[in-house]
């Protein structure tokens, strides 16, 4: 992937969201969080895979992933008395490995991320693709174990890649954000035939590796507080036919609490026109000692709505979003992906 722009969104480490071809494919923030795994990528060496089919699952089902990325970024800022230039061209990407399950229960994985300077004048430091001083870096951004406790229920611990409305990869530079913590996720029911289902996830996230960083820092420090606290997360998505309802809660002691909820309903008219209405609400407020806001309490909220109308492969979208004017919405651990308009 190569990008030349003043502000751009990189390809995600897992999969890039495609342009939807129907309203049903235009997912909300929580639907993206709990969407089913993407189909496996095309695999090389079919003869080798055929020879490995009788090996233990730990070896047979192991996967290896390598991806290259290059990004040139040139930012010019006009100040009243000066002009600031930040410029760099970096190359890198990631190498990942995940094992199959031992005894159909335990698996593990790791991903190494890197960003190296191709053109990086020291006088133009600050483009956000490299470390300060235009230095390259490599970091094991993911190093995790996963335990399958029941059908469709998993415990994941260690460094991992999470993608939720207010805690996610923010993958707009050379490497995404990844997190250190422990989570339990799972599914009840089966929505593939239109029946009811409930997907849930929760846990404790202690630290984050930010976009152009080689080390992890606590979640509260990433939010601007001079203390080391993690984030408790709990969320779920209920679906039944064309209806979906979801919510997620993030609590960071002495720093910030974020609550997010959304609803979505679709209807197909007899003339072949599909319509989907999605609503969302987010509430943010400081907690405890209010350390991220200088000891001052704050509270704010946001409401959004989106209507998609589609016919065959064409979609018309109209959206509205409003934020409490008293205080801006905060996004300490992700880009703001909760807006009702389609993601870029």
Residue pairs with C-beta under 8 A, 6 or more apart in sequence:
1 10
1 11
1 68
1 69
1 70
1 71
2 69
2 70
2 71
2 72
3 10
3 70
3 71
3 72
3 73
4 72
5 73
6 73
6 74
6 75
6 76
7 172
8 71
8 73
8 172
9 171
9 172
9 343
9 344
10 69
10 71
10 171
10 172
10 173
10 174
10 176
11 69
11 171
12 163
12 169
12 171
12 176
13 67
13 94
13 111
13 161
13 169
13 171
13 176
14 38
14 161
14 163
15 38
17 27
17 32
17 343
18 25
20 26
20 27
20 315
20 342
21 313
21 315
22 274
22 310
22 313
22 315
23 266
23 274
23 275
23 276
23 308
23 309
23 310
23 315
24 266
24 274
24 276
26 276
26 308
26 315
26 317
26 342
27 35
28 244
28 246
28 262
28 264
28 278
28 280
28 340
29 164
29 165
29 260
29 262
29 280
29 337
29 338
30 164
30 165
30 235
30 237
30 244
30 246
30 247
30 248
30 260
30 262
31 237
31 244
31 246
31 264
32 163
32 337
32 343
33 163
33 164
33 165
33 201
33 235
33 237
33 246
33 248
34 199
34 201
34 237
34 246
40 63
41 65
43 49
52 59
52 60
53 60
54 60
56 100
56 102
57 100
57 101
57 102
57 104
58 99
58 100
58 101
58 102
58 107
59 99
59 100
60 100
61 99
61 100
61 101
62 97
62 98
62 99
62 100
63 96
63 97
63 98
64 95
64 96
64 97
65 94
65 95
65 96
65 97
65 111
66 93
66 94
66 95
66 96
67 93
67 94
68 91
68 92
68 93
69 91
69 92
69 93
69 94
69 174
70 89
70 90
70 91
70 92
70 118
71 89
71 90
71 129
71 173
71 174
72 88
72 89
72 119
73 86
73 87
73 88
73 89
73 127
73 128
73 129
74 85
74 86
74 87
74 127
75 85
75 86
75 87
75 126
75 127
76 83
76 84
76 85
77 83
77 84
77 85
77 86
85 124
86 124
86 125
86 126
86 127
86 128
87 119
87 120
87 121
87 124
87 127
88 117
88 119
88 120
88 124
88 127
88 129
88 130
88 134
89 117
89 118
89 119
89 120
89 129
90 115
90 116
90 117
90 118
90 120
90 129
90 130
90 136
90 174
91 115
91 116
91 118
92 113
92 114
92 115
92 116
92 136
92 174
92 175
93 113
93 114
94 111
94 112
94 113
94 114
94 141
94 175
95 111
95 112
96 109
96 110
96 111
96 112
96 142
97 109
97 110
97 111
98 107
98 108
98 109
99 107
99 108
99 109
100 107
101 107
101 148
104 148
105 147
105 148
105 149
106 145
106 146
106 147
106 148
107 145
107 146
107 148
108 144
108 145
108 146
109 142
109 143
109 144
109 146
110 140
110 142
110 143
110 144
111 140
111 141
111 142
111 143
111 161
111 178
112 138
112 139
112 140
112 141
113 138
113 139
113 140
113 141
113 174
113 175
113 176
113 178
114 136
114 137
114 138
114 139
114 175
115 129
115 130
115 136
115 137
115 173
115 174
115 175
115 212
116 136
117 130
117 134
117 135
117 136
120 127
120 130
120 134
121 134
122 133
122 134
124 134
125 132
125 133
125 134
126 132
128 173
128 211
128 212
129 173
129 174
129 212
130 136
130 137
130 174
130 212
131 137
131 212
131 213
131 214
137 212
137 213
137 214
138 214
139 175
139 209
139 213
139 214
139 215
140 159
141 159
141 161
141 175
141 176
141 178
141 209
142 158
142 159
142 160
142 161
142 178
143 158
143 159
144 156
144 157
144 158
144 159
144 160
145 156
145 157
145 158
146 154
146 155
146 156
146 157
147 154
147 155
147 156
148 154
149 155
150 186
152 186
152 187
153 184
153 185
153 186
153 187
154 184
154 185
154 186
155 182
155 183
155 184
156 182
156 183
156 185
156 203
157 181
157 182
157 183
158 180
159 178
159 179
159 180
159 209
159 216
160 178
160 179
160 180
160 181
160 183
161 169
161 176
161 178
161 179
162 168
162 169
162 178
162 179
162 183
162 205
163 169
164 201
164 233
164 235
164 248
164 334
165 248
165 260
165 282
165 334
165 337
165 338
166 248
166 250
166 258
166 260
166 282
166 331
166 333
166 334
166 336
166 337
166 338
167 179
167 205
167 231
167 233
167 250
167 333
167 334
168 177
168 333
168 334
168 335
168 337
169 176
169 177
169 178
169 334
170 176
170 177
170 210
170 211
170 333
170 334
170 335
171 177
171 211
172 211
172 335
173 211
173 212
174 211
174 212
175 211
175 212
176 211
177 208
177 209
177 210
177 211
177 333
177 334
178 208
178 209
179 205
179 207
179 208
179 209
180 205
180 206
180 207
180 208
180 209
180 216
181 203
181 204
181 205
181 206
181 207
181 230
181 231
182 203
182 204
183 201
183 202
183 203
183 204
183 205
183 233
184 201
184 202
184 203
185 199
185 200
185 201
185 202
186 199
186 200
186 201
187 197
187 198
187 199
187 200
188 197
188 198
188 199
188 200
189 195
189 196
189 197
189 198
190 197
191 197
191 239
191 240
194 240
194 241
195 240
196 238
196 239
196 240
197 238
197 239
197 240
198 236
198 237
198 238
198 239
199 236
199 237
199 239
200 235
200 236
200 237
201 233
201 234
201 235
201 236
202 232
202 233
202 234
202 235
203 232
203 233
204 230
204 231
204 232
204 233
205 219
205 230
205 231
205 233
206 218
206 219
206 230
207 216
207 217
207 218
207 219
207 230
208 216
208 217
208 219
208 222
208 333
209 215
209 216
210 217
210 222
218 227
218 228
218 229
218 230
219 229
219 230
219 231
219 252
219 255
219 332
219 333
220 227
220 228
220 229
220 230
220 252
220 253
220 254
220 255
220 291
220 292
221 227
221 228
222 332
222 333
223 252
223 255
223 256
223 292
223 330
223 332
223 333
224 255
224 291
224 292
224 293
224 332
225 252
225 254
225 255
225 291
225 292
226 291
227 254
227 255
227 291
229 252
229 253
229 254
229 255
230 252
231 250
231 251
231 252
231 333
232 249
232 250
232 251
232 252
233 248
233 249
233 250
234 248
234 249
235 246
235 247
235 248
235 249
236 246
236 247
236 248
237 244
237 245
237 246
238 244
238 245
238 246
239 245
242 265
242 266
242 267
242 276
243 263
243 264
243 265
244 263
244 264
244 265
245 261
245 262
245 263
245 264
246 261
246 262
246 263
247 259
247 260
247 261
247 262
248 259
248 260
248 261
249 257
249 258
249 259
249 260
250 256
250 257
250 258
250 259
250 333
251 257
251 287
252 287
253 287
253 288
254 287
254 288
254 289
254 290
254 291
255 286
255 287
255 288
255 291
255 292
256 284
256 285
256 286
256 287
256 292
256 330
256 332
257 284
257 285
257 286
257 287
258 282
258 283
258 284
258 330
259 282
259 283
259 284
260 280
260 281
260 282
260 283
260 338
261 280
261 281
261 282
262 278
262 279
262 280
262 281
262 338
263 278
263 279
263 280
264 276
264 277
264 278
264 279
265 276
265 277
266 274
266 275
266 276
266 277
267 274
267 275
267 276
268 274
268 275
269 275
272 311
272 312
273 309
273 310
273 311
274 308
274 309
274 310
274 311
275 307
275 308
275 309
275 310
276 307
276 308
277 305
277 306
277 307
278 305
278 306
278 307
278 308
278 340
279 303
279 304
279 305
280 302
280 303
280 304
280 305
280 338
280 340
281 301
281 302
281 303
281 304
282 301
282 302
282 329
282 338
283 299
283 300
283 301
284 298
284 299
284 300
284 301
284 329
284 330
285 297
285 298
285 299
285 300
286 292
286 293
286 296
286 297
286 298
286 299
289 295
290 296
290 297
290 298
292 330
292 332
298 327
299 327
300 323
300 324
300 326
300 327
300 328
300 329
300 330
301 323
301 324
302 321
302 322
302 323
302 324
302 329
302 338
303 321
303 322
304 319
304 320
304 321
304 322
304 338
304 339
304 340
305 319
305 320
305 321
305 340
306 317
306 318
306 319
306 320
306 340
306 341
307 317
307 318
307 319
308 315
308 316
308 317
309 315
309 316
309 317
310 316
317 341
317 342
319 339
319 340
319 341
320 340
321 339
321 340
321 341
323 329
329 336
337 343
